């Protein structure tokens, strides 16, 4: 057999070298593309370090680096690696790690589920006592516990949930009387001016006493406070049942509800504008009618044998407002926020909701990640 000429061998080696250089250049470009895509994924999905995608890219980079070194004559070509199987294995390890983490958290939360006498750092938190009953609506905290419940909260740096409720009730009581006294006011400005005078007199001291600091110590047990503002809402009771029924840890759920109802105590309750039919031109015929007192969702919940225990434990905190004296959703939300007792999480919700199974656990995991 004939032998190749030195010129042909030289040309062949040069072609192989050129091909290797082009491959090295291509590999470098591939690495750049991978890096850019990984950064884009990290930015889009906020992936933690060490995630399975990181492992896949690291494995691919390692293979490409080995190929580059081999093409440059700095080592042998790396063997075959099944990157897809490595990726699947990494996902499996990551899922197992997440499962162990969730089991550890669930075990800790189960251990932290407390008895009716809630404790904080091994002690009974004084701010949760005395327990103020959520029923009946006309119950006044100041009459139950005395004026010192207010002075302790405002002046002696010894705040309690009952004291805060007493402050809010005192404001509402004076608002009620002010509106009666000014029902024949000549201009709205007169009433508005007196309203803000009440705010400064009864609510501002509470704000000033705890400005720039938490009024209560924050619990670290995964407890959830749900703020609810309900305006003549007939679904409040069912919302509360759903919240506790579907919760993974109902003993750690606390509700602050502002119930804005017509109670029928000193006024005739009326409906809103109702459509009763249509006239001959097809226009709606509307009417406002007398009706009985609104359904009290707190009463529905607290008298239900399956849920009464939560009311007895102080997990339902209620403030009642005459519907004619409510001042819109923002004021209701403000009042509800004041019923927070230091729970770990603060959730603002509506009074006409349904809940997914173990919604509280899912919410805490999402917020705590």
C-alpha positions in Angstrom: 0.0 0.0 0.0 1.2 3.5 -0.8 2.0 6.0 1.9 0.5 9.5 2.1 2.9 12.3 1.2 4.2 14.6 4.0 2.2 17.5 2.4 -1.1 15.6 2.6 -0.4 14.6 6.2 0.4 18.2 7.0 -2.8 19.4 5.4 -4.8 16.7 7.2 -3.4 17.7 10.6 -4.1 21.4 9.9 -7.7 20.5 9.0 -8.0 18.5 12.2 -6.6 21.4 14.2 -8.9 23.9 12.5 -11.8 21.6 13.2 -10.8 21.3 16.8 -10.4 25.1 17.1 -13.9 25.6 15.7 -15.3 23.0 18.1 -13.6 24.8 21.0 -15.1 28.1 19.8 -18.5 26.5 19.5 -18.3 25.0 23.0 -17.3 28.4 24.3 -20.4 29.9 22.7 -22.6 27.1 24.1 -21.3 27.8 27.6 -22.1 31.5 27.2 -25.7 30.6 26.0 -26.1 28.3 29.0 -24.9 30.9 31.4 -27.3 33.5 30.0 -30.2 31.2 30.1 -29.4 30.1 33.7 -29.3 33.8 34.8 -32.6 34.4 33.1 -34.2 31.4 34.8 -32.8 32.5 38.2 -34.2 36.0 37.6 -37.6 34.8 36.5 -38.1 32.1 39.1 -35.8 33.2 41.9 -34.3 29.7 42.1 -32.2 28.9 45.2 -28.6 28.0 44.9 -28.0 24.2 44.5 -31.3 23.6 42.7 -31.5 20.7 40.1 -31.2 23.1 37.2 -27.9 24.4 38.7 -26.7 20.8 39.0 -27.6 20.1 35.3 -25.8 23.2 34.1 -22.8 22.4 36.3 -22.6 18.9 34.8 -22.9 20.2 31.3 -20.2 22.7 32.0 -17.9 20.0 33.3 -18.4 17.9 30.2 -17.8 20.9 27.9 -14.6 21.8 29.8 -13.4 18.2 29.4 -14.1 18.3 25.7 -12.3 21.6 25.3 -9.3 20.3 27.1 -9.2 17.1 25.0 -9.5 19.1 21.8 -6.6 21.3 22.9 -4.5 18.2 23.6 -4.6 18.5 27.4 -6.3 15.2 28.2 -8.5 12.4 27.1 -12.1 13.0 25.8 -14.5 12.6 28.7 -16.7 9.5 28.7 -20.5 9.5 28.1 -22.6 11.0 30.9 -26.4 10.8 31.0 -27.1 14.4 32.0 -30.9 13.9 31.8 -30.7 11.0 34.3 -28.5 13.2 36.6 -31.1 15.9 36.3 -33.9 13.5 37.3 -31.8 12.3 40.2 -31.1 15.8 41.4 -34.9 16.6 41.3 -35.5 13.5 43.3 -32.9 14.5 46.0 -34.4 18.0 46.0 -37.9 16.7 46.5 -36.8 14.4 49.3 -35.0 17.3 51.0 -38.2 19.5 50.7 -40.3 16.6 52.1 -38.0 16.2 55.1 -38.1 20.0 55.6 -41.9 20.1 55.6 -42.2 17.1 57.9 -39.8 18.8 60.3 -41.8 22.0 60.2 -45.1 20.1 60.6 -43.7 18.2 63.6 -42.6 21.5 65.2 -46.0 23.1 64.5 -47.8 20.1 66.0 -45.7 20.4 69.1 -46.5 24.1 69.3 -50.3 23.7 69.1 -51.3 25.2 72.4 -54.0 24.6 74.8 -56.7 27.2 75.5 -54.3 28.8 78.0 -52.0 30.1 75.3 -48.4 30.5 76.3 -45.6 32.7 75.0 -42.0 31.7 75.9 -43.4 29.3 78.5 -45.6 31.9 80.2 -49.2 32.9 80.0 -49.2 36.1 77.8 -50.8 38.8 80.0 -52.1 40.8 77.1 -54.5 38.1 76.1 -56.3 38.2 79.5 -58.9 38.9 80.7 -60.7 37.3 77.8 -63.3 39.6 76.3 -66.4 37.6 75.2 -67.4 38.0 71.5 -71.1 37.8 72.5 -73.5 39.4 73.0 -73.0 42.6 70.9 -73.8 45.1 73.6 -71.2 43.8 76.0 -68.9 46.7 77.1 -65.3 45.9 78.1 -65.1 48.9 80.4 -68.2 47.7 82.3 -66.8 44.2 82.6 -63.3 45.0 83.7 -63.4 48.6 85.0 -61.8 51.8 83.7 -58.3 50.6 84.7 -58.4 48.3 81.6 -58.2 51.5 79.5 -55.7 53.4 81.7 -53.4 50.4 81.9 -53.4 50.2 78.1 -53.0 53.9 77.4 -50.9 55.1 80.3 -49.1 52.3 82.1 -47.7 50.4 79.2 -49.7 47.3 80.1 -51.8 46.8 77.0 -54.4 44.1 76.7 -56.8 43.0 73.9 -59.7 43.8 76.2 -58.2 47.3 76.9 -57.9 48.0 73.2 -61.5 46.9 72.6 -62.6 49.2 75.5 -60.8 52.1 73.8 -62.5 51.4 70.5 -65.9 50.9 72.2 -65.6 54.2 74.0 -64.9 56.0 70.7 -67.9 54.3 69.1 -70.2 55.1 72.1 -69.3 58.8 71.9 -69.7 58.7 68.1 -73.2 57.3 68.5 -74.2 60.1 70.9 -72.6 62.8 68.7 -74.6 61.7 65.7 -77.8 61.8 67.7 -77.0 65.2 69.0 -76.2 66.5 65.5 -78.8 64.9 63.4 -80.2 68.4 62.5 -76.8 69.9 61.9 -76.9 72.7 59.3 -73.9 71.5 57.3 -72.0 68.3 56.9 -68.8 70.2 57.9 -70.1 70.5 61.4 -70.5 66.8 61.8 -67.1 66.1 60.1 -65.3 68.5 62.4 -66.8 66.9 65.5 -66.0 63.4 64.1 -62.3 64.2 63.9 -62.4 65.8 67.3 -63.6 62.4 68.7 -60.8 60.7 66.7 -58.2 62.9 68.3 -59.7 62.5 71.8 -60.3 58.8 71.9 -58.2 57.1 69.2 -55.1 59.3 68.9 -53.9 58.4 72.5 -53.8 54.7 71.5 -51.7 55.5 68.4 -49.4 57.8 70.3 -48.8 55.3 73.2 -47.4 52.7 70.9 -46.1 54.7 68.0 -43.1 53.1 66.1 -43.3 49.9 68.1 -45.4 46.8 68.3 -48.2 47.0 70.9 -47.8 43.3 71.8 -44.9 40.9 71.6 -44.8 38.9 68.3 -45.4 35.2 68.7 -43.0 32.8 67.0 -45.4 29.8 66.9 -46.9 30.1 63.4 -50.2 31.5 64.7 -52.3 33.4 62.2 -54.5 36.5 62.8 -57.3 37.0 60.3 -58.7 40.5 60.0 -62.3 40.6 58.9 -64.5 43.6 58.1 -68.2 42.5 57.6 -70.9 45.0 56.5 -74.3 43.4 57.0 -72.8 40.2 55.6 -75.0 37.1 56.0 -72.0 34.9 55.0 -69.8 35.8 58.0 -70.8 32.8 60.1 -70.2 30.3 57.3 -66.9 32.0 56.4 -65.7 31.4 60.0 -66.8 27.8 60.0 -65.0 27.2 56.7 -61.8 28.9 58.0 -61.6 26.7 61.1 -63.0 23.5 59.5 -60.4 23.5 56.7 -57.4 24.8 58.8 -54.6 22.4 59.5 -54.0 24.0 62.9 -57.3 25.6 64.0 -56.0 26.1 67.5 -53.5 28.7 66.1 -56.1 30.7 64.2 -57.3 34.0 65.7 -60.0 36.2 64.1 -60.6 40.0 64.6 -64.0 40.7 63.2 -65.6 44.2 62.9 -69.3 43.5 62.5 -71.2 46.4 61.0 -74.9 45.4 61.4 -78.3 46.7 62.0 -79.1 45.2 65.4 -82.6 46.6 65.7 -82.1 47.8 69.3 -83.0 51.4 69.0 -83.8 51.7 65.2 -86.0 50.1 62.6 -83.8 48.0 60.3 -84.3 48.5 56.6 -83.1 46.8 53.5 -80.9 48.3 50.9 -82.3 49.3 47.5 -84.1 46.2 46.1 -85.4 45.6 42.6 -89.0 44.5 42.8 -89.8 44.2 39.1 -90.0 46.3 36.0 -92.4 49.0 34.8 -94.1 49.1 31.4 -91.0 50.7 29.9 -88.8 47.9 31.2 -87.1 50.1 33.8 -86.4 48.5 37.2 -88.8 49.2 40.1 -86.8 49.7 43.3 -87.9 49.8 46.9 -86.4 50.1 50.4 -88.4 48.1 53.0 -88.5 47.5 56.7 -86.9 44.3 57.8 -85.7 42.5 61.0 -82.2 42.7 62.5 -79.3 41.4 60.4 -78.0 37.9 60.9 -75.1 38.0 63.3 -72.4 35.7 61.9 -70.4 35.7 65.2 -73.5 34.4 67.0 -74.0 31.7 64.4 -70.4 30.6 64.8 -70.2 30.8 68.6 -73.4 28.9 69.2 -72.5 26.1 66.9 -71.4 23.2 69.2 -68.6 22.3 66.8 -67.0 25.7 67.0 -68.1 27.2 70.3 -64.7 26.3 72.0 -62.8 28.7 69.8 -65.0 31.6 71.1 -64.6 30.4 74.7 -60.8 30.4 74.2 -60.6 33.9 73.0 -59.8 33.1 69.4 -62.7 35.2 68.1 -62.4 38.9 68.9 -65.3 41.0 67.8 -66.1 44.7 67.7 -69.7 45.7 66.8 -70.6 48.9 64.9 -74.1 50.2 64.1 -74.3 50.0 60.3 -75.6 53.6 60.1 -72.4 54.7 61.9 -69.9 52.7 59.9 -67.5 54.8 57.9 -66.5 52.5 55.0 -64.1 49.6 54.6 -60.9 51.5 55.5 -62.2 52.4 59.0 -63.5 48.9 59.5 -60.1 47.5 58.5 -58.4 49.9 60.9 -60.6 48.7 63.8 -60.0 45.1 62.8 -56.2 45.6 62.8 -56.4 46.8 66.4 -57.7 43.3 67.4 -54.3 41.7 66.5 -52.8 40.0 69.6 -49.2 39.4 68.5 -49.9 36.5 66.2 -47.0 35.5 63.9 -48.9 36.1 60.6 -51.4 38.8 59.8 -54.0 38.0 57.1 -56.6 40.5 55.8 -59.7 38.7 54.3 -63.3 39.2 53.3 -66.3 37.9 55.3 -67.7 35.9 52.4 -65.0 33.4 51.5 -64.4 29.7 51.2 -61.0 28.1 52.0 -58.8 25.4 50.5 -57.9 22.4 52.7 -55.0 23.2 55.1 -55.0 26.8 53.7 -53.3 28.0 56.9 -50.3 25.7 56.5 -50.0 26.6 52.8 -50.2 30.3 53.7 -47.5 30.1 56.5 -45.2 28.1 54.2 -45.5 30.7 51.5 -44.9 33.6 53.8 -42.1 31.9 55.7 -40.0 30.7 52.8 
